[in-house]
Each structure stands twice: as C-alpha cells, then as structure tokens.
Amino acid sequence: MLGALSPNTWFNEAALETRVIPNGIKFQLGGGMHFGKFLMLAGEMAFDNPDLIGNAGTRLGATAVISPVRFIRIDLGLSKWGNETYRIPAGFTLRSGNKGFECGLQATDIQVLWKESQSEIGFRAIVMRWVW
C-alpha cells in the first residue's frame, strides 16, 4: 500500500508530453427584456462541437434577474448543456451603477441543496469587471 501511495512509483517512467487540443468555433446568441424596473428575463443559446474536449454541444438557458435596489442584482436560471441533466445556476452581483464596475459570485448548480444525487457545487467569481 505504501508503494502505491508514493508519487515516486507513479511517475518513474513518465515522459513529458505537450498536447494541442482544438476547441473549434462556438456560436452564441442571447438577449434579455426588462419587465418593469426590477425584473429582467434573459435567454441564451450556444452551439459548439460536442466531440471536442470540454464542449457541451447545444446549450440552452433562461434566467430571471431581479434588482431590488440599484446596486444589487440577483439571478436565478435554468440551463441544459448537451445531453446532461438540467442545471439551476444562481448568483449575486454588486454593481456600481448601470455602467461601471461589478463583482459577484454565481453557483453553477444549486440542486445540491435539495437533491442528494448532486454531489458537488461549483462557483464562478466576478472579481471585477467593467460594464458598458
């Protein structure tokens, strides 16, 4: 067991290798519409080659964005990536105004909170970005 856990036994015969993986072209279309002062509904479609590493193929999504006050935005969505199950992303963003800096955090799938078969949750962070 100690031999199997030793990294020296894993990489003794290793050879350095560099791989180039083509990622192909992706086509994406999206947009949103404001319904009143506090709610925006948005949707997106993206298409890429599912045979290449890391590509989902067809991705469809819809999101509701709520802005209870000028500098806070909360979003909740539903997305489907290729032939995977549905995901429910949710996020929270702080804004400096309609134009300006933003920072925030988005969970890639919050089903982990109520669905035992979902074993992990991923996050995307917006450290700082400028919105025109």
Residue pairs with C-beta under 8 A, 6 or more apart in sequence:
3 9
21 52
21 53
22 52
23 52
23 53
23 54
23 55
24 48
24 49
24 52
24 55
25 48
25 49
26 46
26 47
26 48
26 55
27 46
27 47
27 48
28 44
28 45
28 46
28 47
29 44
29 45
29 46
30 42
30 43
30 44
30 45
31 42
31 43
31 44
32 40
32 41
32 42
32 43
32 63
32 65
33 40
33 41
33 42
34 40
35 41
37 67
38 66
38 67
38 68
39 64
39 65
39 66
39 67
40 64
40 65
40 67
41 62
41 63
41 64
41 65
42 62
42 63
42 64
42 65
43 60
43 61
43 62
43 63
44 59
44 60
44 61
44 63
45 58
45 59
45 60
45 61
46 56
46 58
46 59
47 57
47 58
47 59
48 55
48 56
48 57
49 55
49 57
50 56
50 57
50 58
50 82
56 81
56 82
56 84
57 81
57 82
57 83
58 82
59 79
59 80
59 81
59 82
60 79
60 80
61 77
61 78
61 79
61 80
61 89
62 77
62 78
62 79
63 75
63 76
63 77
63 78
63 89
64 75
64 76
64 77
65 73
65 74
65 75
66 73
66 74
66 75
66 76
67 73
67 74
68 74
70 95
70 97
71 94
71 95
71 96
71 97
72 92
72 93
72 94
72 95
73 92
73 93
73 95
73 104
74 90
74 91
74 92
74 93
75 89
75 90
75 91
75 93
75 106
76 88
76 89
76 90
77 88
77 89
77 90
78 86
78 87
78 88
79 86
79 87
79 88
79 89
80 86
80 87
81 87
87 108
87 109
87 111
88 109
88 110
88 111
89 106
89 107
89 108
89 109
89 110
90 106
90 107
90 110
91 104
91 105
91 106
91 107
91 124
92 104
92 105
92 106
93 102
93 103
93 104
93 126
94 102
94 103
94 104
95 101
95 102
95 131
96 102
98 131
99 131
99 132
100 130
100 131
101 128
101 129
101 130
101 131
102 126
102 128
102 129
102 130
102 131
103 126
103 127
103 128
103 129
104 125
104 126
105 123
105 124
105 125
105 126
106 123
106 124
106 125
106 126
107 121
107 122
107 123
108 121
108 122
108 123
108 124
109 118
109 121
109 122
110 121
111 118
112 118
112 119
112 120
112 121
